[in-house]
Amino acid sequence: MGRHIRAEIIVNGLVQGVGFRYFVFSKAQALHVTGYVRNLYTGEVQSVIEGEQFEVKELIEHIKIGPFGAHVNKFTINWGEASGEFTQFGIRY
């Protein structure tokens, strides 16, 4: 078992109204990471991801690109230790 980490990501650009949350949710499910994705009132999308280091980093690579129709302008990550607070990955509203 690899090292578990946490990444808190804010994505800015054309990321709302293009299926971004569902895209992240689908990729997260496939990679078996936990956490959530949600739209922010600022027009950005926030993702909080916990899991094995290689899985989290793979999901981040997908988030940097986003789904068809999205355009990521700015991407910030805050790294941390996994808290273990999540049992699955979800979309928050």
PyMOL commands that place a pseudoatom at each C-alpha (Angstrom):
pseudoatom trace, name=CA, resn=MET, resi=1, chain=A, elem=C, hetatm=0, pos=[0.000, 0.000, 0.000]
pseudoatom trace, name=CA, resn=GLY, resi=2, chain=A, elem=C, hetatm=0, pos=[1.365, 3.417, -0.989]
pseudoatom trace, name=CA, resn=ARG, resi=3, chain=A, elem=C, hetatm=0, pos=[1.500, 6.645, 0.930]
pseudoatom trace, name=CA, resn=HIS, resi=4, chain=A, elem=C, hetatm=0, pos=[-1.870, 8.376, 1.364]
pseudoatom trace, name=CA, resn=ILE, resi=5, chain=A, elem=C, hetatm=0, pos=[-1.976, 12.095, 0.667]
pseudoatom trace, name=CA, resn=ARG, resi=6, chain=A, elem=C, hetatm=0, pos=[-4.483, 14.924, 0.407]
pseudoatom trace, name=CA, resn=ALA, resi=7, chain=A, elem=C, hetatm=0, pos=[-4.740, 17.533, -2.328]
pseudoatom trace, name=CA, resn=GLU, resi=8, chain=A, elem=C, hetatm=0, pos=[-7.032, 20.554, -2.195]
pseudoatom trace, name=CA, resn=ILE, resi=9, chain=A, elem=C, hetatm=0, pos=[-7.386, 21.974, -5.695]
pseudoatom trace, name=CA, resn=ILE, resi=10, chain=A, elem=C, hetatm=0, pos=[-8.964, 25.162, -7.025]
pseudoatom trace, name=CA, resn=VAL, resi=11, chain=A, elem=C, hetatm=0, pos=[-9.513, 25.369, -10.780]
pseudoatom trace, name=CA, resn=ASN, resi=12, chain=A, elem=C, hetatm=0, pos=[-10.287, 28.668, -12.480]
pseudoatom trace, name=CA, resn=GLY, resi=13, chain=A, elem=C, hetatm=0, pos=[-11.459, 29.281, -16.045]
pseudoatom trace, name=CA, resn=LEU, resi=14, chain=A, elem=C, hetatm=0, pos=[-14.405, 27.979, -18.023]
pseudoatom trace, name=CA, resn=VAL, resi=15, chain=A, elem=C, hetatm=0, pos=[-15.108, 25.219, -15.500]
pseudoatom trace, name=CA, resn=GLN, resi=16, chain=A, elem=C, hetatm=0, pos=[-18.777, 25.654, -14.579]
pseudoatom trace, name=CA, resn=GLY, resi=17, chain=A, elem=C, hetatm=0, pos=[-21.610, 24.650, -16.875]
pseudoatom trace, name=CA, resn=VAL, resi=18, chain=A, elem=C, hetatm=0, pos=[-19.423, 22.224, -18.850]
pseudoatom trace, name=CA, resn=GLY, resi=19, chain=A, elem=C, hetatm=0, pos=[-19.791, 19.022, -16.787]
pseudoatom trace, name=CA, resn=PHE, resi=20, chain=A, elem=C, hetatm=0, pos=[-16.569, 19.571, -14.850]
pseudoatom trace, name=CA, resn=ARG, resi=21, chain=A, elem=C, hetatm=0, pos=[-17.840, 18.162, -11.535]
pseudoatom trace, name=CA, resn=TYR, resi=22, chain=A, elem=C, hetatm=0, pos=[-19.215, 15.028, -13.197]
pseudoatom trace, name=CA, resn=PHE, resi=23, chain=A, elem=C, hetatm=0, pos=[-15.961, 14.597, -15.109]
pseudoatom trace, name=CA, resn=VAL, resi=24, chain=A, elem=C, hetatm=0, pos=[-13.937, 14.758, -11.869]
pseudoatom trace, name=CA, resn=PHE, resi=25, chain=A, elem=C, hetatm=0, pos=[-16.414, 12.462, -10.098]
pseudoatom trace, name=CA, resn=SER, resi=26, chain=A, elem=C, hetatm=0, pos=[-16.157, 9.838, -12.851]
pseudoatom trace, name=CA, resn=LYS, resi=27, chain=A, elem=C, hetatm=0, pos=[-12.346, 9.897, -12.875]
pseudoatom trace, name=CA, resn=ALA, resi=28, chain=A, elem=C, hetatm=0, pos=[-12.212, 9.793, -9.064]
pseudoatom trace, name=CA, resn=GLN, resi=29, chain=A, elem=C, hetatm=0, pos=[-14.520, 6.765, -8.972]
pseudoatom trace, name=CA, resn=ALA, resi=30, chain=A, elem=C, hetatm=0, pos=[-12.318, 4.936, -11.478]
pseudoatom trace, name=CA, resn=LEU, resi=31, chain=A, elem=C, hetatm=0, pos=[-9.183, 5.712, -9.439]
pseudoatom trace, name=CA, resn=HIS, resi=32, chain=A, elem=C, hetatm=0, pos=[-10.766, 4.763, -6.082]
pseudoatom trace, name=CA, resn=VAL, resi=33, chain=A, elem=C, hetatm=0, pos=[-9.892, 8.019, -4.336]
pseudoatom trace, name=CA, resn=THR, resi=34, chain=A, elem=C, hetatm=0, pos=[-12.100, 9.728, -1.761]
pseudoatom trace, name=CA, resn=GLY, resi=35, chain=A, elem=C, hetatm=0, pos=[-13.169, 13.318, -1.198]
pseudoatom trace, name=CA, resn=TYR, resi=36, chain=A, elem=C, hetatm=0, pos=[-15.443, 15.670, -3.099]
pseudoatom trace, name=CA, resn=VAL, resi=37, chain=A, elem=C, hetatm=0, pos=[-15.794, 18.205, -5.895]
pseudoatom trace, name=CA, resn=ARG, resi=38, chain=A, elem=C, hetatm=0, pos=[-17.998, 21.314, -5.829]
pseudoatom trace, name=CA, resn=ASN, resi=39, chain=A, elem=C, hetatm=0, pos=[-18.666, 24.577, -7.602]
pseudoatom trace, name=CA, resn=LEU, resi=40, chain=A, elem=C, hetatm=0, pos=[-17.699, 27.742, -5.750]
pseudoatom trace, name=CA, resn=TYR, resi=41, chain=A, elem=C, hetatm=0, pos=[-19.656, 30.989, -5.890]
pseudoatom trace, name=CA, resn=THR, resi=42, chain=A, elem=C, hetatm=0, pos=[-16.549, 32.610, -7.422]
pseudoatom trace, name=CA, resn=GLY, resi=43, chain=A, elem=C, hetatm=0, pos=[-17.036, 30.568, -10.617]
pseudoatom trace, name=CA, resn=GLU, resi=44, chain=A, elem=C, hetatm=0, pos=[-14.210, 28.186, -9.695]
pseudoatom trace, name=CA, resn=VAL, resi=45, chain=A, elem=C, hetatm=0, pos=[-14.328, 24.457, -8.960]
pseudoatom trace, name=CA, resn=GLN, resi=46, chain=A, elem=C, hetatm=0, pos=[-12.844, 23.008, -5.769]
pseudoatom trace, name=CA, resn=SER, resi=47, chain=A, elem=C, hetatm=0, pos=[-11.755, 19.398, -5.385]
pseudoatom trace, name=CA, resn=VAL, resi=48, chain=A, elem=C, hetatm=0, pos=[-10.542, 17.767, -2.197]
pseudoatom trace, name=CA, resn=ILE, resi=49, chain=A, elem=C, hetatm=0, pos=[-8.931, 14.410, -2.910]
pseudoatom trace, name=CA, resn=GLU, resi=50, chain=A, elem=C, hetatm=0, pos=[-7.455, 11.768, -0.640]
pseudoatom trace, name=CA, resn=GLY, resi=51, chain=A, elem=C, hetatm=0, pos=[-5.870, 8.504, -1.633]
pseudoatom trace, name=CA, resn=GLU, resi=52, chain=A, elem=C, hetatm=0, pos=[-2.665, 6.803, -2.598]
pseudoatom trace, name=CA, resn=GLN, resi=53, chain=A, elem=C, hetatm=0, pos=[-0.143, 9.254, -3.970]
pseudoatom trace, name=CA, resn=PHE, resi=54, chain=A, elem=C, hetatm=0, pos=[-0.034, 7.898, -7.521]
pseudoatom trace, name=CA, resn=GLU, resi=55, chain=A, elem=C, hetatm=0, pos=[-3.866, 7.846, -7.782]
pseudoatom trace, name=CA, resn=VAL, resi=56, chain=A, elem=C, hetatm=0, pos=[-4.231, 11.408, -6.507]
pseudoatom trace, name=CA, resn=LYS, resi=57, chain=A, elem=C, hetatm=0, pos=[-1.560, 12.638, -8.915]
pseudoatom trace, name=CA, resn=GLU, resi=58, chain=A, elem=C, hetatm=0, pos=[-3.224, 10.845, -11.825]
pseudoatom trace, name=CA, resn=LEU, resi=59, chain=A, elem=C, hetatm=0, pos=[-6.563, 12.484, -11.037]
pseudoatom trace, name=CA, resn=ILE, resi=60, chain=A, elem=C, hetatm=0, pos=[-4.852, 15.871, -10.851]
pseudoatom trace, name=CA, resn=GLU, resi=61, chain=A, elem=C, hetatm=0, pos=[-3.523, 15.379, -14.378]
pseudoatom trace, name=CA, resn=HIS, resi=62, chain=A, elem=C, hetatm=0, pos=[-7.100, 14.820, -15.582]
pseudoatom trace, name=CA, resn=ILE, resi=63, chain=A, elem=C, hetatm=0, pos=[-8.364, 17.872, -13.659]
pseudoatom trace, name=CA, resn=LYS, resi=64, chain=A, elem=C, hetatm=0, pos=[-5.704, 20.089, -15.256]
pseudoatom trace, name=CA, resn=ILE, resi=65, chain=A, elem=C, hetatm=0, pos=[-7.261, 19.358, -18.656]
pseudoatom trace, name=CA, resn=GLY, resi=66, chain=A, elem=C, hetatm=0, pos=[-10.930, 18.919, -17.730]
pseudoatom trace, name=CA, resn=PRO, resi=67, chain=A, elem=C, hetatm=0, pos=[-13.743, 17.656, -19.935]
pseudoatom trace, name=CA, resn=PHE, resi=68, chain=A, elem=C, hetatm=0, pos=[-14.417, 18.662, -23.522]
pseudoatom trace, name=CA, resn=GLY, resi=69, chain=A, elem=C, hetatm=0, pos=[-15.662, 22.249, -23.522]
pseudoatom trace, name=CA, resn=ALA, resi=70, chain=A, elem=C, hetatm=0, pos=[-13.774, 23.287, -20.397]
pseudoatom trace, name=CA, resn=HIS, resi=71, chain=A, elem=C, hetatm=0, pos=[-10.820, 25.646, -20.373]
pseudoatom trace, name=CA, resn=VAL, resi=72, chain=A, elem=C, hetatm=0, pos=[-8.578, 25.727, -17.293]
pseudoatom trace, name=CA, resn=ASN, resi=73, chain=A, elem=C, hetatm=0, pos=[-6.815, 29.081, -16.851]
pseudoatom trace, name=CA, resn=LYS, resi=74, chain=A, elem=C, hetatm=0, pos=[-5.409, 28.723, -13.341]
pseudoatom trace, name=CA, resn=PHE, resi=75, chain=A, elem=C, hetatm=0, pos=[-4.784, 25.706, -11.165]
pseudoatom trace, name=CA, resn=THR, resi=76, chain=A, elem=C, hetatm=0, pos=[-3.666, 25.730, -7.514]
pseudoatom trace, name=CA, resn=ILE, resi=77, chain=A, elem=C, hetatm=0, pos=[-2.927, 22.791, -5.224]
pseudoatom trace, name=CA, resn=ASN, resi=78, chain=A, elem=C, hetatm=0, pos=[-2.452, 22.672, -1.462]
pseudoatom trace, name=CA, resn=TRP, resi=79, chain=A, elem=C, hetatm=0, pos=[-0.854, 19.382, -0.414]
pseudoatom trace, name=CA, resn=GLY, resi=80, chain=A, elem=C, hetatm=0, pos=[-1.339, 17.730, 2.952]
pseudoatom trace, name=CA, resn=GLU, resi=81, chain=A, elem=C, hetatm=0, pos=[-1.597, 14.506, 4.867]
pseudoatom trace, name=CA, resn=ALA, resi=82, chain=A, elem=C, hetatm=0, pos=[-4.710, 12.406, 4.325]
pseudoatom trace, name=CA, resn=SER, resi=83, chain=A, elem=C, hetatm=0, pos=[-7.212, 12.857, 7.164]
pseudoatom trace, name=CA, resn=GLY, resi=84, chain=A, elem=C, hetatm=0, pos=[-9.217, 9.710, 6.445]
pseudoatom trace, name=CA, resn=GLU, resi=85, chain=A, elem=C, hetatm=0, pos=[-12.453, 11.678, 6.879]
pseudoatom trace, name=CA, resn=PHE, resi=86, chain=A, elem=C, hetatm=0, pos=[-13.987, 10.459, 3.587]
pseudoatom trace, name=CA, resn=THR, resi=87, chain=A, elem=C, hetatm=0, pos=[-15.325, 7.012, 2.759]
pseudoatom trace, name=CA, resn=GLN, resi=88, chain=A, elem=C, hetatm=0, pos=[-16.142, 7.770, -0.900]
pseudoatom trace, name=CA, resn=PHE, resi=89, chain=A, elem=C, hetatm=0, pos=[-15.941, 10.497, -3.523]
pseudoatom trace, name=CA, resn=GLY, resi=90, chain=A, elem=C, hetatm=0, pos=[-18.945, 12.729, -4.044]
pseudoatom trace, name=CA, resn=ILE, resi=91, chain=A, elem=C, hetatm=0, pos=[-20.292, 15.859, -5.642]
pseudoatom trace, name=CA, resn=ARG, resi=92, chain=A, elem=C, hetatm=0, pos=[-21.255, 18.587, -3.202]
pseudoatom trace, name=CA, resn=TYR, resi=93, chain=A, elem=C, hetatm=0, pos=[-23.861, 21.223, -3.936]
for i in range(1, 93): cmd.bond("trace and resi %d" % i, "trace and resi %d" % (i + 1))
show_as sticks, trace
zoom trace
